[in-house]
Amino acid sequence: MGETRPIEVVEHLAGILDSLVIAYAVGGSLASSAYGTLRFTQDADIAVAPFAHVAERFYDLVKDGFYLSNEAIRQALNSQGSFNLIHFETSFKIDIFVLGPGEFDRQLLARRRTARLSDAGRSDLALVSPEDIILLKLRWFQDTGGTSERQWDDVLGVLAVQGESLDFEYLTDSARKLGLEQDLDRARVQAQT
């Protein structure tokens, strides 16, 4: 049997989330690569609905394949924060973001799409929509004080590849609500040049 690839690690974890009926959406550079310009990544980001009712079962299903902290899971569930898992065999890291009750967080799951991440993928995964990955990347870009070129390049890649297929009404309205309107306008202009 060959070496486990990161995509297989993500698919395995997604299978566990599906088995527990925990709604999720893969985001981060995996989603932006699927919608835009391919970029190598050493980790994955997954947004999940709160799952306190099955937290212990989740831990039991994951603990043999991943390093993780049961306490970190509980804290993330209580605060709508994040925790991470590190796959023992590959050292691939997955950051899990527990979504809160806000409108944008609800939209992430409501607007997700199902797709295969790559030709190497064996199963379809739920991905954050291209509009929402743009918004998430712009928020991360803003959180770094506008210094993360990787986040900015990911935004430009999705805008350039997806082009007119994007829902610009939703994108513009959400950017305004999130305080990202100026960055979105600048990115749209830059992606067209």
Order of alpha helices (4+ residues) and beta strands (2+ residues): alpha-beta-alpha-beta-alpha-beta-alpha-beta-beta-alpha-beta-beta-alpha-alpha-alpha-alpha
